[in-house]
Amino acid sequence: MIVMKNIKYIILSIFLVATSCVDPLDATRLDVISEEVVWDDTNLINAYMADVFNRIELVYRPDYGSINNEIIAETSFGAEGRFRGDANGYSDVSGRVNGNSTGHVLSYWRWSLMRVVNTAIAQLSDEESSLPIDYREQRLGQAYFSRAVMYFQMVKRYGGVPLILEVQDVSLDPDQLKVPRSTEKESYDQVLSDFDMAIELLKDKSVGRWEPNLDAAYALKGRAALYAGSIAQFNDRLPLKKDGLVGINSSEAASYYAISLEASKHLMPAPFGTGSYKLRPGANVEQYRQIFDDIGSGNDTESILYQQFSGAGGLTNNYDTFILPRALTEHANWGAAENVYFETITWFDYKDGTSGELLPDGSAKLENNIGANKFYDLEDLFDARDPRFGASVGYPGMIYAGNPAYFHDGVTDPSAASSAGVPTSSPRQNRIRSALAAYKLANIASPVVPQQMGDNELMEIRLGEIYMNYAEAAFGLGQAGTALDALNAIRERAGMPILNTITFDDIVNERKLELVFERHRYWDLKRWRLAEEPLNTQYTGVQFTWNVADNTYAIRRTNNTETVVRLFKPADYYLPIPIDDIENNDALIQNPGFEL
């Protein structure tokens, strides 16, 4: 869903969307436009490929349904926070998906689109084409990139999937079109092979960071190989296995980690690699925020791939509308859609290294020293933490675009509030489940909150992730010193004390801090096979009472934050194969734990 500049013939994109919605695992006609019309005309190819980029959903559609169902769903599933409503993306944390009801909010079973992509690969591979060779290779590389993304999206959800690499002849007998699932290893190998093709074809091509490009291919190759490596390393932790369809033999871990490490080296600067990207300063909240507020600007040295929007009248980014806490006048009906748990606060240590689970002076546990009659200065309690907390989470005292975002549900002295010109309670949206709002991927330098107006870029891949991928892969290869250097580079950038030694738990912890609310943790917990404990825990929220006169707050934990019982079953390391497809294709085998 990456947007390209100067795309013409949008009507064709709409036509393609409307006419390519049939599953090619069925013998259904999908050839919707003759190649004579499309594949000799660069304008039509641009439109065709723009449609592909918009539909592979590397970055989700930033509209309300998508934010609820997909973007915040991953936060809810990863237990960093939750959607403030009760439906869809949040309700699925209750483990209600089973063999009879295989629909899942994060499902990704896109065979009609796979046929569209395979058609592009077949047509753009024609060396007799009259298209300029550089143009044809660029678009072909982007088609391979798109197929790699699609298979990666599927394999990380389902394990091994059918590998359909050519346009199927729908005139054949239906039984000849039934493709069985490949193993999880074979599926990851196909992802890496397609990224390799994309890398070879996109070399020396001038492609912006708003569309599939060489560096994005390296980054996603590194991410995919890291997933495969960890799945192999921790294969013995997987509770349910089935014939290689899920899980990878532990003997394969080192080779995947090596692939991941080499891919990351192409992007990281010296002394780690040969890339030209650089970590920006981030030792305070204002500096760290610029990573996300300056995407695509001349100051941006970290973005590898981001989504671009045209704004009103075109493709709009509504992320700010729903995610930012209510503060602006035009923010009347929405805001603070992603609530943050009390427990998430404690992840972030204080700048001096004091554990985030403690009071600022380290004297006692925070959770045992909050309540209606204990008031704290939030400069000590929150502002003094790792700046990645304040740069990601809105809480009392937050100001953006010159306006305060209030989070309190009451004040100790209404007359003092009146004298100070502040409300006796915040907008309800800012405190429904928990009076903390995740806003990391929004833009607070130039927020756009009216619906269908936003044109701010949305981050997909950045250098901070590459450092964490590199550290984990190096550690998996036994290169502890190299891993420690990369991890400490991330900590130093945030102004946090460096570590003298490194463990796997250090990598797990640093990754959840650096990539919080960026849609990684759910997948990380699953590939590390560490999901049961954190995803079966009931979490709490917070509410604030404000003493306006001395600007201190009482913090109360709330037990009504979780409105369903969280349940992560042994089967849930993978999603179930859609039941309709199994009924239509007897070559497909259901994932373990979901059999009828």
Backbone torsions as a table, in degrees:
resi	resn	phi	psi	omega
1	MET	NA	40.7	178.5
2	ILE	-92.2	136.9	-173.9
3	VAL	-98.4	134.6	178.1
4	MET	-100.6	149.1	177.2
5	LYS	-76.9	152.7	170.2
6	ASN	57.5	41.2	179.1
7	ILE	-86.1	128.3	-179.7
8	LYS	-105.4	173.3	175.6
9	TYR	56.9	50.7	-179.5
10	ILE	-63.7	-27.0	179.0
11	ILE	-59.3	-35.3	178.7
12	LEU	-64.2	-41.2	178.1
13	SER	-57.5	-44.9	-179.7
14	ILE	-63.5	-40.6	178.9
15	PHE	-61.5	-42.9	-179.7
16	LEU	-64.7	-41.3	178.3
17	VAL	-59.8	-42.8	-174.8
18	ALA	-72.9	-21.5	-171.4
19	THR	-115.0	11.5	-178.5
20	SER	-130.0	47.3	-174.3
21	CYS	-112.3	27.2	-177.4
22	VAL	-113.3	142.4	-175.9
23	ASP	-75.6	120.6	-179.0
24	PRO	-74.4	-5.5	170.2
25	LEU	-70.4	-16.3	171.5
26	ASP	-97.5	156.4	179.4
27	ALA	-84.1	71.9	-176.7
28	THR	-121.2	138.4	-175.5
29	ARG	-67.1	124.9	179.6
30	LEU	-122.0	-4.9	-179.1
31	ASP	-74.9	100.5	-166.9
32	VAL	-101.7	-22.1	179.3
33	ILE	-138.1	135.4	-177.9
34	SER	-69.5	146.0	-177.5
35	GLU	-64.1	-26.9	178.8
36	GLU	-62.9	-29.9	-178.6
37	VAL	-77.5	-42.0	-169.8
38	VAL	-94.7	-50.5	-157.9
39	TRP	-84.7	1.9	171.4
40	ASP	-110.6	5.7	-175.8
41	ASP	-122.3	113.5	-176.0
42	THR	-63.1	-33.5	178.7
43	ASN	-64.3	-42.1	179.3
44	LEU	-70.8	-35.9	176.3
45	ILE	-64.6	-41.3	177.4
46	ASN	-57.4	-44.2	-179.4
47	ALA	-66.9	-42.2	178.8
48	TYR	-58.9	-47.1	-177.6
49	MET	-72.4	-32.7	175.6
50	ALA	-61.3	-40.4	176.8
51	ASP	-61.3	-42.0	177.5
52	VAL	-61.1	-49.3	-177.1
53	PHE	-60.7	-36.3	-179.8
54	ASN	-71.2	-21.6	-172.2
55	ARG	-105.7	-15.0	177.2
56	ILE	-71.9	-18.5	174.4
57	GLU	56.1	47.6	167.1
58	LEU	-63.1	-40.5	169.1
59	VAL	-113.2	135.4	-175.7
60	TYR	-76.0	156.9	174.0
61	ARG	-62.6	122.8	-176.4
62	PRO	-87.2	52.2	171.8
63	ASP	-105.3	174.3	-170.7
64	TYR	-62.5	-46.2	-179.0
65	GLY	-60.7	-39.7	-179.9
66	SER	-70.5	-40.6	179.1
67	ILE	-60.9	-44.1	177.7
68	ASN	-64.9	-50.5	-167.5
69	ASN	-84.6	-21.4	-172.7
70	GLU	-128.5	-60.1	-174.2
71	ILE	-63.3	-54.4	-179.5
72	ILE	-76.3	-22.8	175.5
73	ALA	-56.5	-42.2	-179.0
74	GLU	-67.2	-34.1	172.9
75	THR	-65.6	-43.8	179.3
76	SER	-63.3	-46.3	179.5
77	PHE	-64.7	-34.6	-179.9
78	GLY	-81.9	-1.6	175.7
79	ALA	59.8	33.0	170.2
80	GLU	-85.3	-30.6	-178.9
81	GLY	-174.2	-157.5	-178.5
82	ARG	-156.9	154.9	168.8
83	PHE	-62.0	138.8	-174.1
84	ARG	-76.9	-9.5	171.2
85	GLY	-90.1	-178.1	-175.1
86	ASP	-107.5	-6.5	-169.5
87	ALA	-99.7	176.9	166.4
88	ASN	48.8	-111.9	-173.1
89	GLY	-56.7	-31.0	178.1
90	TYR	-84.0	-40.0	-173.3
91	SER	-63.5	-26.1	-178.5
92	ASP	-70.8	-10.9	177.3
93	VAL	-68.4	-9.7	179.6
94	SER	-80.6	2.3	177.5
95	GLY	69.4	30.4	-173.7
96	ARG	-79.7	-10.0	178.9
97	VAL	-74.7	132.0	-179.8
98	ASN	-143.9	-172.2	-175.9
99	GLY	-64.2	-28.1	178.3
100	ASN	-86.4	-21.8	-177.7
101	SER	-130.8	83.4	-171.3
102	THR	-91.6	0.0	176.6
103	GLY	-68.0	133.4	-177.4
104	HIS	-135.6	143.8	-176.9
105	VAL	-60.8	-26.5	179.5
106	LEU	-102.5	18.8	-179.5
107	SER	-62.1	150.2	179.4
108	TYR	-152.8	92.0	-175.3
109	TRP	-133.2	83.6	-159.9
110	ARG	-114.9	63.3	-173.9
111	TRP	-78.4	-27.5	175.8
112	SER	-66.2	-42.0	177.5
113	LEU	-68.6	-33.0	177.1
114	MET	-60.8	-37.0	177.5
115	ARG	-64.9	-39.9	177.9
116	VAL	-61.1	-42.5	-179.7
117	VAL	-69.6	-42.9	178.1
118	ASN	-61.9	-34.5	175.4
119	THR	-62.4	-43.6	178.7
120	ALA	-61.5	-43.6	179.8
121	ILE	-62.2	-44.4	-179.5
122	ALA	-63.2	-45.6	-176.4
123	GLN	-71.1	-40.1	-177.6
124	LEU	-78.9	-9.9	176.0
125	SER	-82.7	-5.6	-177.4
126	ASP	-72.2	106.1	-178.2
127	GLU	-72.7	-10.2	175.9
128	GLU	-88.7	1.6	-178.3
129	SER	-61.3	149.1	177.1
130	SER	-84.3	-1.9	179.7
131	LEU	-67.0	147.2	172.9
132	PRO	-55.4	136.8	-170.8
133	ILE	-62.9	-40.2	-180.0
134	ASP	-64.8	-40.7	178.4
135	TYR	-63.4	-47.6	-177.7
136	ARG	-62.4	-42.5	-179.7
137	GLU	-65.7	-38.1	178.6
138	GLN	-62.5	-48.8	-179.7
139	ARG	-66.7	-35.3	177.2
140	LEU	-65.9	-42.7	176.8
141	GLY	-60.2	-38.9	178.9
142	GLN	-71.0	-29.0	175.4
143	ALA	-68.7	-43.6	175.8
144	TYR	-62.6	-40.7	176.1
145	PHE	-56.3	-46.5	-177.8
146	SER	-64.0	-41.2	178.9
147	ARG	-67.0	-38.4	177.1
148	ALA	-61.3	-43.2	178.3
149	VAL	-60.3	-44.7	-177.4
150	MET	-63.9	-45.9	179.1
151	TYR	-66.8	-34.9	176.3
152	PHE	-64.7	-42.7	177.7
153	GLN	-58.8	-37.2	-177.8
154	MET	-78.7	-44.5	-174.6
155	VAL	-67.0	-33.1	179.7
156	LYS	-73.1	-16.1	176.6
157	ARG	-93.2	-46.6	-166.9
158	TYR	-111.3	-8.2	-168.9
159	GLY	79.3	-143.8	-178.7
160	GLY	-62.8	138.7	-178.6
161	VAL	-130.6	164.5	173.5
162	PRO	-60.6	135.3	177.5
163	LEU	-103.6	103.2	179.8
164	ILE	-109.7	107.1	-170.0
165	LEU	-111.0	-1.2	177.6
166	GLU	-133.2	160.7	177.6
167	VAL	-72.5	119.1	-177.0
168	GLN	-72.7	144.0	176.3
169	ASP	-83.3	104.0	-173.2
170	VAL	-74.1	-3.1	176.4
171	SER	-83.5	-8.5	-179.3
172	LEU	-72.0	165.2	173.6
173	ASP	-57.7	137.1	-177.6
174	PRO	-53.0	-34.6	-178.9
175	ASP	-64.7	-26.4	179.4
176	GLN	-75.7	-12.7	-179.8
177	LEU	-97.5	-1.2	-178.9
178	LYS	-84.3	106.7	-176.3
179	VAL	-100.3	124.9	178.6
180	PRO	-74.5	168.2	176.3
181	ARG	-72.4	139.7	168.9
182	SER	-85.1	171.0	177.2
183	THR	-71.8	165.2	177.4
184	GLU	-63.5	-39.0	177.3
185	LYS	-61.7	-47.0	179.4
186	GLU	-60.5	-36.8	-179.5
187	SER	-68.7	-44.0	176.4
188	TYR	-64.4	-37.7	178.6
189	ASP	-62.8	-35.6	177.2
190	GLN	-67.7	-40.9	176.1
191	VAL	-56.4	-48.5	-177.4
192	LEU	-67.0	-36.5	177.6
193	SER	-63.8	-42.3	179.1
194	ASP	-67.2	-38.4	175.7
195	PHE	-64.8	-36.0	176.3
196	ASP	-62.5	-41.6	176.7
197	MET	-62.6	-43.1	178.6
198	ALA	-61.5	-43.0	-179.6
199	ILE	-61.7	-45.2	-178.2
200	GLU	-63.7	-39.6	-175.7
201	LEU	-80.6	-26.5	-176.8
202	LEU	-92.4	-3.9	176.4
203	LYS	-60.4	136.9	177.3
204	ASP	66.1	14.6	176.2
205	LYS	-99.5	135.1	180.0
206	SER	-86.0	99.4	-175.8
207	VAL	-128.6	131.4	-179.2
208	GLY	-69.7	162.2	-178.5
209	ARG	-77.0	2.5	177.2
210	TRP	-95.3	0.2	177.0
211	GLU	-140.0	166.0	-178.4
212	PRO	-50.8	126.3	-175.3
213	ASN	-139.3	171.9	-176.0
214	LEU	-57.5	-48.6	-175.9
215	ASP	-66.3	-36.2	176.5
216	ALA	-64.5	-35.9	177.6
217	ALA	-65.4	-42.7	175.4
218	TYR	-61.1	-44.6	-177.1
219	ALA	-62.1	-46.2	-177.5
220	LEU	-74.2	-30.0	172.6
221	LYS	-62.5	-44.0	177.8
222	GLY	-62.6	-40.1	179.1
223	ARG	-64.7	-47.4	-178.0
224	ALA	-63.3	-43.2	179.5
225	ALA	-65.4	-36.3	176.9
226	LEU	-63.0	-43.6	177.4
227	TYR	-58.4	-48.0	-178.4
228	ALA	-62.3	-41.0	-179.8
229	GLY	-62.8	-44.5	-178.8
230	SER	-71.0	-35.9	176.5
231	ILE	-60.9	-40.1	176.9
232	ALA	-70.0	-45.8	-177.4
233	GLN	-58.7	-39.0	-174.9
234	PHE	-105.2	28.6	-177.4
235	ASN	-61.2	-32.1	-178.9
236	ASP	-69.4	-16.3	178.3
237	ARG	-83.9	-14.6	-176.7
238	LEU	-69.1	118.4	-172.9
239	PRO	-70.8	-30.6	-177.2
240	LEU	-127.9	127.9	-179.5
241	LYS	-127.1	161.7	178.3
242	LYS	-157.3	98.2	166.2
243	ASP	52.3	32.8	179.6
244	GLY	78.4	-5.3	178.3
245	LEU	-66.7	-32.3	171.7
246	VAL	-128.6	138.2	-177.3
247	GLY	93.2	153.0	179.0
248	ILE	-132.2	138.9	-179.0
249	ASN	-58.0	137.5	-175.8
250	SER	-60.9	-22.8	179.5
251	SER	-65.9	-15.3	-177.8
252	GLU	-89.1	-8.0	-171.1
253	ALA	-59.0	-48.7	-173.8
254	ALA	-61.2	-39.7	-177.9
255	SER	-66.2	-38.2	177.8
256	TYR	-69.7	-40.6	177.7
257	TYR	-60.9	-39.3	179.4
258	ALA	-63.5	-40.7	177.3
259	ILE	-62.1	-44.7	-179.9
260	SER	-62.1	-44.3	-178.7
261	LEU	-61.3	-44.7	-178.5
262	GLU	-66.3	-37.8	178.3
263	ALA	-63.5	-41.9	-179.4
264	SER	-66.2	-33.3	-179.0
265	LYS	-61.4	-28.5	179.3
266	HIS	-67.3	-18.4	-174.5
267	LEU	-109.2	-28.9	-174.1
268	MET	-82.4	144.4	179.4
269	PRO	-75.7	169.5	174.8
270	ALA	-59.7	146.4	7.9
271	PRO	-88.9	5.4	-174.9
272	PHE	-84.0	-35.5	-175.0
273	GLY	-157.5	-157.5	-174.5
274	THR	-117.1	13.2	-176.6
275	GLY	-79.5	165.7	-178.8
276	SER	-103.1	-2.5	177.1
277	TYR	-72.5	154.5	179.9
278	LYS	-139.7	142.7	173.0
279	LEU	-68.5	131.9	176.9
280	ARG	-82.4	159.8	173.3
281	PRO	-57.9	147.3	-179.6
282	GLY	-157.6	28.2	-174.2
283	ALA	-79.0	-5.4	171.0
284	ASN	-138.5	168.9	-174.2
285	VAL	-59.1	-44.0	-176.9
286	GLU	-61.8	-42.4	179.4
287	GLN	-67.2	-45.7	-177.6
288	TYR	-64.2	-35.0	178.3
289	ARG	-60.6	-31.3	-175.9
290	GLN	-64.6	-21.1	175.4
291	ILE	-57.6	-37.0	-175.4
292	PHE	-99.5	-25.6	-179.1
293	ASP	-85.3	-17.2	-176.4
294	ASP	-108.7	19.4	-176.0
295	ILE	-55.7	128.7	176.7
296	GLY	81.9	-2.3	179.9
297	SER	-84.7	175.4	177.9
298	GLY	-66.3	-17.8	178.7
299	ASN	-88.9	-5.8	-173.1
300	ASP	-82.3	109.5	178.2
301	THR	-112.2	8.8	-172.7
302	GLU	-119.5	-25.9	-174.9
303	SER	-70.8	128.3	176.9
304	ILE	-103.3	-36.8	175.8
305	LEU	-150.4	131.6	176.0
306	TYR	-143.6	160.9	178.5
307	GLN	-94.2	138.4	-179.6
308	GLN	-111.8	146.1	-177.7
309	PHE	-128.1	152.1	-179.6
310	SER	-93.4	-19.4	178.5
311	GLY	91.4	-158.7	-173.6
312	ALA	-52.0	132.3	179.7
313	GLY	88.1	-8.9	178.9
314	GLY	-131.5	-144.1	177.3
315	LEU	-81.9	121.5	-173.2
316	THR	-113.3	153.3	177.5
317	ASN	-103.9	108.1	179.9
318	ASN	-95.8	12.4	-176.7
319	TYR	-60.1	-47.6	179.0
320	ASP	-58.1	-37.6	-177.0
321	THR	-55.6	-44.4	-171.9
322	PHE	-97.7	-27.0	-172.1
323	ILE	-90.7	-42.2	-178.3
324	LEU	-63.2	139.7	175.4
325	PRO	-63.7	151.1	-178.6
326	ARG	-62.9	126.8	177.4
327	ALA	-150.0	-42.0	-175.8
328	LEU	-81.6	151.6	-179.3
329	THR	-57.0	-41.1	-177.4
330	GLU	-76.5	3.4	-179.3
331	HIS	-95.8	40.7	-166.0
332	ALA	-65.7	-38.5	-168.0
333	ASN	-115.1	-2.4	-173.9
334	TRP	-132.6	-170.1	174.3
335	GLY	115.0	157.2	175.7
336	ALA	52.7	43.4	-176.0
337	ALA	-75.0	-16.0	-176.0
338	GLU	-116.1	100.4	-177.6
339	ASN	-83.9	149.4	-175.9
340	VAL	-113.6	140.3	-178.6
341	TYR	-79.5	155.6	171.8
342	PHE	-57.2	-43.0	-176.1
343	GLU	-61.3	-29.6	180.0
344	THR	-67.0	-32.5	176.3
345	ILE	-54.2	-44.1	-171.4
346	THR	-71.6	-11.9	174.1
347	TRP	-62.3	-31.7	-168.6
348	PHE	-95.3	111.0	177.7
349	ASP	-67.3	165.3	173.5
350	TYR	-76.9	160.3	-175.0
351	LYS	-60.8	-25.9	179.5
352	ASP	-85.3	2.5	178.8
353	GLY	97.5	-6.7	176.1
354	THR	-60.3	137.3	-178.3
355	SER	-57.4	138.0	178.1
356	GLY	-66.7	-13.6	178.2
357	GLU	-80.0	-7.7	-173.9
358	LEU	-107.4	169.6	167.3
359	LEU	-66.4	160.1	-175.8
360	PRO	-54.0	-32.9	-179.9
361	ASP	-86.5	1.8	178.0
362	GLY	74.7	11.2	-171.6
363	SER	-80.5	-25.3	-175.4
364	ALA	-162.8	167.3	-179.6
365	LYS	-72.0	137.9	178.6
366	LEU	-59.9	-44.8	-173.9
367	GLU	-62.7	-22.8	179.8
368	ASN	-92.4	-0.3	-173.0
369	ASN	-132.2	34.9	173.0
370	ILE	-126.6	155.9	-179.0
371	GLY	162.2	-178.2	-171.3
372	ALA	-62.7	-26.1	-174.7
373	ASN	-110.4	13.2	-179.7
374	LYS	-117.3	111.8	-174.6
375	PHE	-106.7	139.1	-177.1
376	TYR	-130.6	149.1	169.1
377	ASP	-81.1	118.5	-175.4
378	LEU	-70.3	-15.0	171.9
379	GLU	-63.0	-35.6	178.3
380	ASP	-80.2	-40.2	-171.2
381	LEU	-83.8	-36.9	-175.7
382	PHE	-115.7	-49.0	-175.2
383	ASP	-62.5	-27.8	-176.6
384	ALA	-82.2	4.5	179.1
385	ARG	-85.2	171.3	168.7
386	ASP	-37.9	125.0	-175.6
387	PRO	-61.7	-15.6	177.4
388	ARG	-67.5	-20.4	175.1
389	PHE	-70.8	-57.2	-178.4
390	GLY	-65.1	-25.7	178.6
391	ALA	-79.8	-8.5	-176.1
392	SER	-118.8	-24.9	-171.2
393	VAL	-124.6	127.9	174.6
394	GLY	-87.0	135.4	178.9
395	TYR	-149.6	174.4	-176.0
396	PRO	-52.0	134.3	-176.7
397	GLY	103.2	-10.1	-179.9
398	MET	-67.7	134.6	174.9
399	ILE	-131.5	131.7	171.0
400	TYR	-142.2	148.2	-175.2
401	ALA	52.2	31.8	177.2
402	GLY	78.1	8.1	-176.7
403	ASN	-121.8	138.9	177.4
404	PRO	-78.4	141.5	172.9
405	ALA	-105.2	110.3	-177.4
406	TYR	-86.7	146.9	-177.7
407	PHE	-130.0	-5.8	-174.1
408	HIS	-76.4	149.9	176.6
409	ASP	-102.7	-2.1	177.0
410	GLY	-171.7	167.6	177.8
411	VAL	-126.9	156.7	178.8
412	THR	-76.4	-26.9	-175.0
413	ASP	-142.3	97.8	-178.7
414	PRO	-57.3	-33.6	-179.6
415	SER	-68.3	-36.2	176.8
416	ALA	-65.8	-38.1	177.0
417	ALA	-64.6	-42.8	178.9
418	SER	-61.6	-42.9	-179.8
419	SER	-64.3	-35.1	-179.7
420	ALA	-82.6	-8.9	178.8
421	GLY	74.5	32.0	179.5
422	VAL	-119.6	154.8	-177.6
423	PRO	-73.4	155.4	177.6
424	THR	-77.5	-13.3	172.3
425	SER	-153.7	157.9	-177.8
426	SER	-81.1	169.0	169.3
427	PRO	-54.7	141.0	-174.4
428	ARG	-58.1	-37.3	-178.5
429	GLN	-56.2	-33.2	-174.2
430	ASN	-76.7	-1.2	-174.0
431	ARG	-147.9	15.9	-172.9
432	ILE	-59.8	-59.1	-178.0
433	ARG	-99.0	-40.3	179.2
434	SER	-156.4	134.0	-174.7
435	ALA	-84.8	48.5	173.5
436	LEU	-137.7	133.3	-175.1
437	ALA	-123.5	123.4	174.7
438	ALA	-74.8	128.3	-178.8
439	TYR	-137.9	18.0	-167.7
440	LYS	-54.2	-44.8	-173.7
441	LEU	-87.5	1.1	176.4
442	ALA	-80.3	176.4	178.2
443	ASN	-118.1	112.1	-179.5
444	ILE	-98.7	-5.1	174.3
445	ALA	-75.8	-37.9	177.6
446	SER	-142.3	66.9	-177.1
447	PRO	-65.5	143.3	175.7
448	VAL	-124.5	105.5	-174.5
449	VAL	-104.4	-18.3	173.4
450	PRO	-64.8	140.9	-179.2
451	GLN	-64.9	148.2	176.5
452	GLN	61.5	30.2	179.9
453	MET	-125.3	-23.2	-169.1
454	GLY	-66.7	138.0	175.4
455	ASP	-129.6	15.0	178.1
456	ASN	-71.8	144.8	177.8
457	GLU	-69.2	157.2	180.0
458	LEU	-127.1	122.8	-174.5
459	MET	-68.6	139.6	171.5
460	GLU	-119.4	-50.7	-178.6
461	ILE	-131.9	130.8	179.5
462	ARG	-136.7	167.9	-172.7
463	LEU	-64.8	-32.6	179.0
464	GLY	-55.5	-39.6	177.1
465	GLU	-64.5	-39.5	-176.7
466	ILE	-63.0	-40.2	175.7
467	TYR	-59.3	-42.3	-179.0
468	MET	-70.4	-38.5	175.1
469	ASN	-60.4	-44.5	-179.1
470	TYR	-61.7	-46.1	-178.7
471	ALA	-61.3	-43.6	-178.0
472	GLU	-68.2	-41.9	179.3
473	ALA	-65.6	-43.4	178.6
474	ALA	-60.8	-43.6	179.2
475	PHE	-62.7	-40.8	178.4
476	GLY	-63.2	-24.1	178.1
477	LEU	-92.7	5.4	179.4
478	GLY	83.2	11.3	-179.0
479	GLN	-96.1	69.6	-173.1
480	ALA	-62.5	-40.2	-179.3
481	GLY	-63.1	-43.0	178.1
482	THR	-64.2	-42.5	178.0
483	ALA	-62.1	-42.0	-179.5
484	LEU	-63.3	-40.3	-180.0
485	ASP	-62.5	-43.1	-179.2
486	ALA	-67.9	-43.0	179.3
487	LEU	-64.4	-41.1	179.6
488	ASN	-67.2	-29.0	175.9
489	ALA	-61.9	-39.2	176.8
490	ILE	-67.7	-42.2	179.2
491	ARG	-66.8	-42.0	178.8
492	GLU	-62.3	-40.8	178.9
493	ARG	-59.0	-36.1	-179.9
494	ALA	-84.7	0.9	-180.0
495	GLY	73.3	22.8	-179.5
496	MET	-99.7	151.3	-179.2
497	PRO	-57.9	139.3	179.6
498	ILE	-78.5	159.8	178.5
499	LEU	-95.6	149.0	178.1
500	ASN	-93.4	-24.7	176.6
501	THR	-136.3	169.5	-177.9
502	ILE	-137.5	140.6	173.7
503	THR	-126.7	169.5	176.0
504	PHE	-62.2	-36.5	178.4
505	ASP	-62.2	-33.5	176.4
506	ASP	-63.3	-40.3	179.4
507	ILE	-66.4	-44.2	177.6
508	VAL	-58.6	-44.7	-177.6
509	ASN	-67.3	-45.9	-176.7
510	GLU	-67.2	-35.3	179.5
511	ARG	-65.2	-39.0	-179.2
512	LYS	-69.7	-26.9	177.9
513	LEU	-78.6	-47.9	-175.8
514	GLU	-68.6	-34.1	-173.0
515	LEU	-110.8	18.3	-178.7
516	VAL	-56.8	137.6	179.0
517	PHE	63.0	18.4	176.8
518	GLU	-107.6	19.1	171.4
519	ARG	71.3	34.0	178.1
520	HIS	-109.0	-35.3	-164.7
521	ARG	-63.3	-39.2	179.6
522	TYR	-57.6	-46.7	-179.0
523	TRP	-70.8	-35.0	178.3
524	ASP	-63.3	-48.1	-179.8
525	LEU	-60.5	-35.1	-179.6
526	LYS	-73.2	-43.3	-177.2
527	ARG	-72.7	-27.9	174.5
528	TRP	-80.2	-7.3	-176.5
529	ARG	59.0	42.5	-179.4
530	LEU	-119.4	21.8	-168.6
531	ALA	-82.1	-24.7	-169.3
532	GLU	-59.1	-51.5	-174.1
533	GLU	-66.4	-54.0	-177.7
534	PRO	-68.4	-28.2	-176.0
535	LEU	-94.8	3.0	171.3
536	ASN	-112.9	15.8	-178.1
537	THR	-100.4	140.7	173.1
538	GLN	-89.2	126.5	-174.3
539	TYR	-104.9	163.9	-176.1
540	THR	-119.9	158.9	176.4
541	GLY	-109.7	-172.2	178.1
542	VAL	-133.7	152.2	171.7
543	GLN	-131.0	149.3	-176.1
544	PHE	-118.7	136.5	165.9
545	THR	-111.8	130.0	-170.6
546	TRP	-102.6	125.3	166.3
547	ASN	-92.7	95.6	-171.3
548	VAL	-64.1	-36.5	-174.5
549	ALA	-59.3	-43.4	-180.0
550	ASP	-112.0	9.9	174.7
551	ASN	54.9	49.1	173.9
552	THR	-121.2	164.3	-174.1
553	TYR	-134.3	137.6	166.0
554	ALA	-90.5	135.8	-176.8
555	ILE	-115.3	127.4	178.4
556	ARG	-119.1	135.3	172.5
557	ARG	-81.5	140.7	179.3
558	THR	-115.0	136.0	-178.7
559	ASN	-96.7	1.0	-179.8
560	ASN	-98.2	14.9	-178.2
561	THR	-68.7	-45.0	177.5
562	GLU	-83.6	116.7	-178.0
563	THR	-100.6	0.9	168.9
564	VAL	-133.7	163.1	174.7
565	VAL	-85.1	117.5	178.7
566	ARG	-63.8	136.6	179.8
567	LEU	-145.4	117.6	173.1
568	PHE	-118.4	112.0	-175.6
569	LYS	-90.2	160.3	176.7
570	PRO	-53.3	-33.1	-180.0
571	ALA	-70.3	-19.5	-167.7
572	ASP	-78.6	3.0	171.9
573	TYR	-65.2	-19.1	174.3
574	TYR	-132.3	154.5	174.7
575	LEU	-84.9	154.2	177.0
576	PRO	-74.2	143.0	173.6
577	ILE	-64.5	133.4	-178.9
578	PRO	-51.6	130.4	-172.0
579	ILE	-65.0	-33.6	179.7
580	ASP	-63.2	-36.3	-179.8
581	ASP	-69.9	-37.3	177.8
582	ILE	-65.3	-39.4	179.1
583	GLU	-67.5	-30.1	-179.3
584	ASN	-89.6	-15.0	-176.5
585	ASN	-138.3	98.4	-176.1
586	ASP	-73.4	0.6	174.2
587	ALA	-82.7	-13.2	-179.4
588	LEU	-84.9	140.2	177.8
589	ILE	-113.1	133.7	-179.1
590	GLN	-72.6	152.6	176.9
591	ASN	-68.5	150.4	-176.7
592	PRO	-62.5	138.8	-179.2
593	GLY	93.9	-11.2	-179.6
594	PHE	-116.0	5.6	179.8
595	GLU	-65.4	145.6	177.9
596	LEU	-84.4	NA	NA
